[in-house]
Amino acid sequence: MQSKGVIKFFAIVLAIVCLYQLSFTWVAQHVESNARNYAKGNPEKERSYLDSISTQPVYPVFNHTYQYCKEKELALGLDLKGGMNVTMQISLAELVKSLSDNNTDPAFNQALSNAEIQSKTSQQDYITLFVNEYEKLNPNGKLAPIFSTKESQSRIKFDASNNEVKRYLQNEAKSAVDRSYNILRTRIDKFGVTAPNIQLQSGTNRILIELPGVSDADRVRKLLQGSAKLEFYETFDNSEVLNLLGNINNILAAKAKAGTTIKDTTVKTASAKTDTSTAAGGLLNKVAKSKLADTSAKTSKTGNPAVNSPLLNQNMLRPNVYASQDGGIQPAPGPVIGFAAVADTAKVDHLLNSPDVKSVIPQNVRFLWGVKAMTVNDDYNRRFNDKIPRVELYAIKLSGAEGGPVLAGDVIADARNDYDQKGSPEVQMTMNTEGAAKWRKITAAAAADPNNKKAIAIVLDDYVYSAPTVQNEISGGVSSISGSFTVDDTKDLANVLKAGRLPAPARIVEEAIVGPSLGQEAISAGLISCVVGLLVVLVFMVAYYNRAGSVAVVAVFINVFFLFGVLASLGAVLTLPGIAGIVLTLGISVDANVLIYERVREELAHGKSVRIAVADGFKYATPSILDSNITTFLTGVILYIFGSGPILGFATTLLIGIITSLFCSLLISRLIFEWMLEKGWDIKFSYPWSNHTFKNAHYAFVKNRFKFYTFSGLFILAGLISIITRGFSLGVDFKGGRTYVVRFEKPVDAQQVRDALDKTYHLTTEVKTFGTTNPQLRITTPYLVDDNSPTADTKAESKLKEGLKLVNNPSKIMSQQKVGPTIASDIKTSAFYSVVFAILIVSLYILIRFRKWQFSLGALIATAHDALLVLSFFSLFNGILPFSLDIDQAFIAAILTVIGYSINDTVVVFDRIREFLNLHHAKTDDPKVVINDAINSTLSRTIITALTVIFVLIVLFVFGGEVIRGFSFALLIGVIFGTYSSICVATPVIVDFGKKDLK
């Protein structure tokens, strides 16, 4: 074997990297275990413990913090951890209407309505649909006069063509989606969720949000669907507020001295086993230990009690001060009064809002946090190398009798990122006429004193995004905002400014909520299926292939280790379908070993030595292994591109698993065999009972091909009739609606629940048994699925609970899912295209690889045949089998995987057919006989590889849990059909279409 040294080096490096990446998960879980032990069941104490240790080094040697380890750990998906998954859709119809200044033109409004209806089924973007509809309704109509308003006249001329207007609207639509994404991202970051995920779905007006561990669904809905609030506030200078902070500190110190505590302000240290009460009640939680803080406590030129206070230090709220040249401490100029770590902001807020503290805060003062944490570049940082990210605290001046902003954000006409004369990034902001007049007065007042210019805070959803100092009076409504900005900073700020006129509400169109107890059950089911699947495959390999089987065992363990390591390094999220992908990967990885071992056994039967047989076995099996895995990989790529949600988890693990499996089966296994041969070990590839399995088989597959055609044709015909007459049981993600998994305390009659809910909803409700270990039902209803109001989800849940009360059996909602009709339509369309593309792409690969169209046609027909058989089976047996046979996204994932596996198996047979055809050049050789001999010669490989995967899928079906039972059953049926089609459909097609070309 060549390049053994390189392979060993790469394997060692990969192992070290995987070990390092997985270590973050172990460290984070160890810290969390300590937190649970410390809290003894008190969630508040546990959270406080983790907050206190978040920025402390917990990783040996490298000194990584807990927060860093948590970000790097192998995260669990919502179906394993519990939480909420939401898809937000930006209402482009309302955006277009707002950009027209609510134009009343009948054709315009009818076009909006028509486009809204068409968008539920069309793949074209909404703007294109709207323009097309308007031109149909008003062939000679011009859109420019509708959209050339006072605010937009600089970007869209009155005489612009409809195509120019279309481009303008598309740019505005993209901008609105980007703005909404930034706003939602900030809101999620401030929600306090561990490891949230927010993704802008490319090419759509949708945003996917995952919130692990969230239990308050109503709070999330209000947070996400609330309209953005952009405001401009005057600010206080730091020096103007320090006296106030001193008074606050004195109050807290006095309360602490008197033994009075303020609730929820106790801070837990990382190593303490008992509570550590704060010296001043918690706002500034420890006496400063730094030299800078000591200096500030002893000597101060300002005479300000806040600066003198030993409580103003780095541990809770560090003051914004600097050391002057004469050794004194001076307040830094500007509106920032202090800095706090992210984990401490809630504690500071709590104390600032306590009654005693609020009583001394003037009514025109409000404290607001900055939006983004950053490393503070001040004296303390320079002296003590403090790298903890901190958030700025601003002192905001409230205006007017009601204490509001000096200007609302709806006056912003436009904002864009630009560059100043020196080439530095800046933001250009344009206001409407009303805003420009007010802005002139505000800026004039702020810049009136040249020695004390004021800042104006730009506030979105109560967070300060920027507080630029006003340099001079600004007339005309056009302003530039400059500072130490990067290009990304100016883009974000421009989006924030435009959010003040955000005319496109974001609404929840898809939602899934999984309770933590159901998530824990999914974890248990996933682990059991992984362990049992692994054991079944490994026992089979050792039992069938003797000592060579133990090499496969080692290779599989290494493969699993590499797979988890790569998943962790890529920041992948482990879901239940992802676990299914891992279990399936075990079967695929063993497939390669089976192909190699069967080939080695053939070479041994030819009288070769073990060393030569092993070398030739790897040599001749490698093309088949590569071809089969490449085709499966291609279907995985399609699944990854077209899939969404948990299906991405399955596709990710499948793709990574294929790569690691190839590395382990072709290279690691070979290294192990080389080592065993060097040691002189006696390597056996079978037992006496397994040595002659399928040997000398002479089954007449080609001769009986018309029987196979007849069987398949009749089954598919029956299935098509069933599909037309009975249809399918469509999952909620294909038809839209709301689905709830409800667990009852006592056994429950599904019909009784259905009758109660039909009576409550006044609609037909679908009720099915879900699982067998508990009295659970899955309830699906279209109730209020088209209602996008913020209260629709709460109303639907209330109706469900109202109906369940009629059953008189205590129950609990374990999980829920909502899919809007637009999402359902898109999912169906993408599912259709993904299956078609998968079939075409793998057929094209076969054509390129085997260079005969007959092989490609055989693969095409076989894969289409397998998909139709599985679809027929799910229609024919729906309602007959004691578990769900729903057609949903998971089913499409199963179909694509079946296509990949079927091609995988077909390629192995094709490879042997090609080999046999190349060996028989004589014109007298009958291709039918040659092909039939080729099928029989590889029958052992075909059956054994199928059995290993079938064993794994049976384990997945039995132990994997109810959530993926239909998915695993579809895979199981598909693999059986795929094995059958590789032998009985794909190869006969080659015979019937090949004729003389195959000689």
Beta strands, then each sheet from edge to edge (+ up, - down):
strand 1: 75-76
strand 2: 83-90
strand 3: 197-200
strand 4: 206-212
strand 5: 230-235
strand 6: 318-319
strand 7: 321-323
strand 8: 329-331
strand 9: 336-341
strand 10: 365-369
strand 11: 390-397
strand 12: 407-408
strand 13: 412-419
strand 14: 425-431
strand 15: 456-460
strand 16: 463-466
strand 17: 478-482
strand 18: 506-514
strand 19: 573-574
strand 20: 729-730
strand 21: 737-744
strand 22: 766-769
strand 23: 776-781
strand 24: 811-819
strand 25: 886-887
sheet 1: 1+ 19+
sheet 2: 3+ 4- 2+ 18- 24+ 21- 23+ 22-
sheet 3: 6+ 9- 11+ 5- 12+
sheet 4: 6+ 9- 11+ 5- 15+ 16-
sheet 5: 6+ 9- 11+ 10-
sheet 6: 7+ 8-
sheet 7: 13+ 14- 17+
sheet 8: 20+ 25+
end
